[in-house]
Amino acid sequence: MRRGFGVLCSTLALLAALTAATGCEPVVDSGAFRPPVLNPEPAPSSAQWIVDLVAGLNTPPRCPKPTLPTLAVLDTDGRNRAVAFWLVDHLDVCYAAINHRGETPTTIWFSPIEDLVARTPMPADTTPGVDSYAFTAYRGRVDDIQVTGDPDHLVSPVHHLTVDLGLGDLVTFAAYHYRIPATGKPLTLTLCTPTAPCRNAH
């Protein structure tokens, strides 16, 4: 018993000496393994135009180019406008807002998922009078999200999709389409769910 204790002490002393000599601390990976995140609704072949459009644009450095299996389309008219996203991993997401194909720039963002959950959604285009998408996220599965406040400026209802990021970590991504008010005009829009306080949508 005493011999085993002596070996243990020697090992600990050696580890302490190595740590002091290198100025490093032992690294312990306590994170649980997460399998690759699967897209529950891969984009149909009719969304190839979105993939092709994004492939021809400069994307944020951490955004991979999307493919039909990785792309999730929340809303589109099939020709000129769409909002879609694709996951980088269980922490980050990329998303594209195509407000007016060929008329206004397609906007592509990279964002930590947690930032989307926490912040007020921003429109893809802030030009007064244009119709623009906004993109956001909720923790958990949310099956009913409504935009309220000013129906005259709402172009489309909320479209959403819940994704399992692994280990039962659910996030609901959501997007809606609304008209930016004229300069100086107030706009009150709120996002409401049955189980959480409403939050600003603009």
C-alpha positions in Angstrom: 0.0 0.0 0.0 2.8 2.4 0.9 4.7 1.5 -2.3 1.7 2.4 -4.4 1.3 5.7 -2.6 5.0 6.5 -3.3 4.5 5.8 -7.0 1.5 8.1 -7.0 3.4 10.9 -5.3 6.2 10.6 -7.8 3.8 10.8 -10.7 2.1 13.9 -9.3 5.5 15.5 -8.6 6.6 14.8 -12.2 3.4 16.2 -13.6 3.8 19.3 -11.5 7.4 19.8 -12.6 6.4 19.5 -16.3 3.6 21.9 -15.8 5.9 24.5 -14.2 8.6 24.0 -16.9 6.2 24.5 -19.8 4.0 27.1 -18.3 1.0 25.0 -19.4 -1.9 23.4 -17.6 -3.2 20.0 -18.4 -6.2 20.2 -20.7 -9.3 18.2 -19.8 -12.0 17.8 -22.4 -15.2 17.6 -20.4 -17.5 18.2 -23.3 -19.9 15.4 -24.3 -19.6 14.0 -27.8 -22.1 15.4 -30.2 -22.8 13.7 -33.6 -23.0 15.9 -36.7 -26.2 18.0 -36.8 -28.7 16.7 -39.3 -31.0 18.9 -41.2 -34.6 17.7 -40.6 -35.9 19.3 -43.8 -33.3 19.2 -46.6 -34.1 21.7 -49.4 -36.0 20.3 -52.4 -34.5 20.4 -55.9 -36.6 23.5 -56.6 -34.3 25.4 -54.2 -31.2 24.7 -56.4 -31.4 28.4 -57.5 -30.7 29.5 -53.9 -27.7 27.1 -53.7 -26.4 28.4 -57.0 -26.9 32.1 -56.0 -25.1 31.7 -52.7 -22.3 29.7 -54.3 -21.5 32.7 -56.6 -21.3 35.2 -53.8 -18.7 36.0 -51.2 -19.7 34.4 -47.9 -18.4 35.0 -44.4 -15.1 33.1 -43.8 -16.7 30.6 -41.4 -19.7 29.8 -43.6 -19.3 26.7 -45.8 -21.2 26.8 -49.1 -24.6 25.2 -48.7 -25.9 22.2 -50.6 -29.5 20.9 -50.9 -29.0 18.4 -48.1 -27.6 21.1 -45.7 -29.9 24.0 -46.7 -33.2 24.6 -44.9 -35.6 27.0 -46.7 -38.0 28.8 -44.4 -39.8 30.8 -47.0 -39.6 31.5 -50.8 -41.7 32.5 -53.7 -39.6 30.1 -55.8 -38.0 32.7 -58.0 -37.0 36.0 -56.5 -37.1 35.9 -52.8 -36.2 33.5 -50.0 -34.8 33.1 -46.6 -32.8 30.0 -45.8 -30.2 28.8 -43.3 -27.5 26.1 -43.0 -25.7 25.0 -39.8 -21.9 25.2 -39.3 -22.1 23.0 -36.2 -24.1 22.9 -33.0 -23.0 26.4 -32.1 -23.1 28.5 -35.2 -25.4 29.0 -38.2 -25.2 30.8 -41.6 -28.3 32.3 -43.2 -29.2 34.1 -46.4 -31.9 36.6 -47.1 -32.9 37.2 -50.7 -35.3 40.1 -50.6 -35.5 41.0 -54.3 -33.3 38.8 -56.6 -31.5 40.9 -59.2 -32.7 44.2 -57.6 -31.2 44.2 -54.1 -28.1 42.5 -52.8 -28.5 39.0 -51.2 -27.3 39.2 -47.6 -25.5 36.3 -46.0 -24.6 36.2 -42.3 -22.7 34.1 -39.9 -23.9 34.1 -36.3 -23.5 32.2 -33.1 -26.9 30.6 -32.4 -26.9 32.0 -28.9 -26.6 35.5 -30.3 -29.8 35.0 -32.4 -31.7 33.8 -29.4 -30.6 36.9 -27.3 -30.8 39.8 -29.7 -33.6 41.7 -31.4 -33.9 40.6 -35.0 -32.5 42.9 -37.7 -33.9 43.2 -41.2 -31.7 42.2 -44.0 -32.4 45.5 -45.8 -33.1 48.7 -43.9 -34.1 50.8 -46.9 -37.4 52.6 -46.2 -40.3 51.2 -48.1 -38.7 47.9 -49.1 -39.9 44.4 -48.0 -37.2 42.7 -45.9 -36.7 39.4 -44.1 -35.6 39.1 -40.5 -34.2 35.9 -38.9 -34.2 34.8 -35.3 -34.0 31.8 -33.0 -35.7 30.4 -29.9 -34.4 27.8 -27.4 -36.5 24.6 -27.4 -39.4 23.6 -29.7 -41.7 26.4 -30.5 -44.7 25.5 -32.7 -46.6 28.8 -32.7 -44.9 32.1 -33.3 -46.9 35.2 -34.2 -45.9 38.7 -35.3 -48.3 41.2 -33.9 -48.6 45.0 -33.8 -48.8 46.5 -37.3 -50.5 44.1 -39.8 -50.2 46.7 -42.6 -46.4 46.2 -42.6 -46.4 42.4 -42.3 -45.8 40.8 -45.7 -45.7 37.1 -44.6 -46.3 35.2 -41.3 -43.6 33.6 -39.3 -42.1 30.5 -40.8 -40.1 28.2 -38.5 -38.2 25.0 -38.2 -37.0 23.2 -35.1 -33.5 21.5 -35.2 -32.0 19.0 -32.7 -28.4 20.2 -32.3 -27.5 17.0 -30.5 -28.1 15.5 -27.0 -31.7 16.8 -27.1 -30.6 20.5 -27.5 -33.5 21.9 -29.6 -33.5 25.3 -31.3 -36.3 26.7 -33.4 -35.2 29.0 -36.2 -37.7 31.5 -37.5 -38.1 34.2 -40.2 -40.7 36.7 -41.3 -41.1 39.2 -44.1 -42.1 42.8 -43.4 -42.1 46.3 -45.0 -39.6 48.8 -43.6 -41.4 52.0 -42.7 -40.6 55.4 -44.1 -37.8 57.3 -42.5 -38.9 58.7 -39.1 -42.1 56.6 -39.0 -42.5 54.4 -36.0 -43.1 50.7 -36.4 -44.2 48.4 -33.5 -43.9 44.7 -34.2 -43.6 42.0 -31.6 -42.9 38.3 -31.7 -45.1 36.3 -29.4 -45.3 32.6 -28.4 -47.8 30.9 -26.2 -45.3 30.1 -23.4 -42.8 33.0 -23.3 -43.0 36.8 -23.0 -43.3 38.7 -26.3 -40.2 40.4 -27.6 -39.4 43.1 -30.2 -39.5 42.0 -33.8 -38.0 45.2 -35.3 
